[in-house]
Amino acid sequence: MSAEFAATLKQFGLRRSSGRTGVCWDNAMAESFFGALKNERVSRVTYPTREDARQDITRYIELWYNHKRLHSAVGYRPPREVHAEYMEFRIAA
């Protein structure tokens, strides 16, 4: 992190959201998602255009990743199911 950026954060009373170089925990969830996206979809498809890639990746996320893919971090359930359960709990509370 640059000294200038650190000084700006300090000036506004902000703290950085990531750890020092080599510490991966802050980005673990994002790294996991992008790894799955690359391994399960993008590296298996050749996209003729950027728009084709955008549409296919959106379908992957909305129809497969969020609705059907099981995630170990949430008890081997799909994210959509966990989110729906959370929303029901919130309404009931």
N, C-alpha and C positions, 0 to 999 in steps of 0.2 A: 504494500500500500504506500502510495507516495506521501511524503511529509506534508505537501500542500493539501492533499485531500483530507488527511488526518486533522490538519489544523482547521479546515472548513467544518468538518464534523464537530469538532470541539467547540468552535465558535457558535454553532447553532444548538449545542447541547444534545447532539445525536451520537449514537454509538453504531459501529459497523455491525453488520449482520453475519459476517463470515469470520472464521478463525484465521489463524496465521497460516502461512504457506505450508502445505503438507498435511493439514488437518482436514479430513474429508467429511466429518460428521454433519456439518451444516448443509452440505449438498447431497447427502446420501439418497434422499427420496427422489430428487430430480435426476441424479445419476442413474438410479434404478429404473425410473420411467424411460429415460432416453436410451438406456441400454436395451430394455425390452422392445421399445419402438424400432430400434435399429436391427436387432436380431430377429424379431418376430415378423417384421413387415418390410421396412425400407430396403434392407440388403437382399431381399428375395424378389423385388420388383424393379423393372426398368420403366421409368416414367418418361414418356415422350415430351411432356411439357411440365412447366412449373405448376400450372393449374391442375393437371392430372395428379401430380404429387400431392398438392394441397387437399384435393377432394378425397383421395385414397387414404391419406393419413387421418383426415377428419373422420372418415368412416371407421377406420381402425380404432380410433380413440372412443368414439361415441357408441359404436355397435359391438365392439369386442372388448377393448380394454376396460371400459367402465361397467359393462353389463355382464360379461361372461368370464373374463379372466380372473382366476383365483389369486389372491394376494396373501402371502404368508403373514404380513404385518397386521392383517385384520382378520385373523382366524380362518384363512383360506376361504374367504368369501369375496365376491366382486365388490368394487367400490360403490356402485350404485345401491346395492343392498345395504351396505353399512351406512351410507348417507341417509337412506330412507328410514332406517331404524333410529338413527340419531335425530332426525326431524320429528318422528313420532314421539320420542322421548322428550324433546324440547317442548312440544305442544302440550304433552301431558303434565309437564312440570309447572 
